[in-house]
Amino acid sequence: MEGTRKTVNVKKNSLPKLSPAQIAVIVGILTNALEVNSVLIDKDQKVQVLLEGSIRKKTKADKVAEELDDISVSDLIEAYILR
């Protein structure tokens, strides 16, 4: 049965081609630089996902500000005066 061998083209481990924008979004989500702000679904079942975030690295001041987020300005001034 020579000459009846079929050649099958199978791509092993074929990955979809991603655009640079798609890669940036994936990396942003995986590194917590981006988070989902909202998900909208319209009557035609089209989906829009709004992502929000920053690629700027947080400074020490940013981290302190986050920790002080629940403290009022008057409490901060009072603590500063009393130290």
MODA-V943068 format. One record per residue. N is the residue number from 1. RES is the residue in one small letter. PHI is phi in radians with two decimals (* if undefined). Layout:
N:RES:PHI ; N:RES:PHI
//
This chain:
1:m:* ; 2:e:-1.29 ; 3:g:1.49 ; 4:t:-1.86 ; 5:r:-1.24 ; 6:k:-1.69 ; 7:t:-1.69 ; 8:v:-1.98 ; 9:n:-1.62 ; 10:v:-2.12 ; 11:k:-1.52 ; 12:k:-1.49 ; 13:n:0.95 ; 14:s:-1.26 ; 15:l:-1.87 ; 16:p:-1.18 ; 17:k:-1.38 ; 18:l:-1.88 ; 19:s:-1.37 ; 20:p:-1.00 ; 21:a:-1.15 ; 22:q:-1.12 ; 23:i:-1.11 ; 24:a:-1.08 ; 25:v:-1.16 ; 26:i:-1.07 ; 27:v:-1.10 ; 28:g:-1.06 ; 29:i:-1.23 ; 30:l:-1.15 ; 31:t:-1.70 ; 32:n:1.12 ; 33:a:-1.36 ; 34:l:-2.12 ; 35:e:-2.36 ; 36:v:-1.29 ; 37:n:-1.58 ; 38:s:-2.77 ; 39:v:-2.21 ; 40:l:-2.01 ; 41:i:-2.21 ; 42:d:-1.58 ; 43:k:-1.12 ; 44:d:-1.59 ; 45:q:1.11 ; 46:k:-1.41 ; 47:v:-1.93 ; 48:q:-2.13 ; 49:v:-2.03 ; 50:l:-1.73 ; 51:l:-1.79 ; 52:e:-2.44 ; 53:g:2.96 ; 54:s:-2.46 ; 55:i:-1.65 ; 56:r:-1.26 ; 57:k:-1.26 ; 58:k:-1.21 ; 59:t:-1.55 ; 60:k:-1.06 ; 61:a:-1.12 ; 62:d:-1.08 ; 63:k:-1.16 ; 64:v:-1.13 ; 65:a:-1.08 ; 66:e:-1.11 ; 67:e:-1.17 ; 68:l:-1.61 ; 69:d:-1.04 ; 70:d:-1.56 ; 71:i:-1.72 ; 72:s:-1.32 ; 73:v:-1.09 ; 74:s:-1.12 ; 75:d:-1.14 ; 76:l:-1.12 ; 77:i:-1.14 ; 78:e:-1.08 ; 79:a:-1.12 ; 80:y:-1.17 ; 81:i:-1.16 ; 82:l:-1.40 ; 83:r:-1.43
//
